[in-house]
């Protein structure tokens, strides 16, 4: 796993800390009850932190947070 992806995973786990069990990123965005506003705010925070621009059309509520991290890692 790239260092960049590990940074994204850590940031994601910390951001959704209250919704995750032991930092487990295998739950889907929908299962975690992350609503569209939370997701947009998170995408904006990621874009700012990692200086990337994420295409929201590539994000699906049924993807796991691990899959989400893989997609975001592709923007480095």
Secondary structure in CASP SS format (residue, H / E / C, confidence):
PFRMAT SS
TARGET T0000
AUTHOR 0000-0000-0000
METHOD secondary structure of the structure
MODEL  1
X C 1.00
X C 1.00
X H 1.00
X H 1.00
X H 1.00
X H 1.00
X H 1.00
X H 1.00
X H 1.00
X H 1.00
X H 1.00
X H 1.00
X H 1.00
X H 1.00
X H 1.00
X C 1.00
X C 1.00
X C 1.00
X C 1.00
X C 1.00
X C 1.00
X C 1.00
X C 1.00
X C 1.00
X C 1.00
X C 1.00
X C 1.00
X E 1.00
X C 1.00
X C 1.00
X C 1.00
X C 1.00
X C 1.00
X C 1.00
X C 1.00
X H 1.00
X H 1.00
X H 1.00
X H 1.00
X H 1.00
X H 1.00
X H 1.00
X H 1.00
X H 1.00
X H 1.00
X H 1.00
X H 1.00
X H 1.00
X H 1.00
X H 1.00
X C 1.00
X C 1.00
X C 1.00
X C 1.00
X C 1.00
X H 1.00
X H 1.00
X H 1.00
X C 1.00
X C 1.00
X C 1.00
X C 1.00
X C 1.00
X E 1.00
X H 1.00
X H 1.00
X H 1.00
X H 1.00
X H 1.00
X H 1.00
X H 1.00
X H 1.00
X H 1.00
X C 1.00
X C 1.00
X C 1.00
END
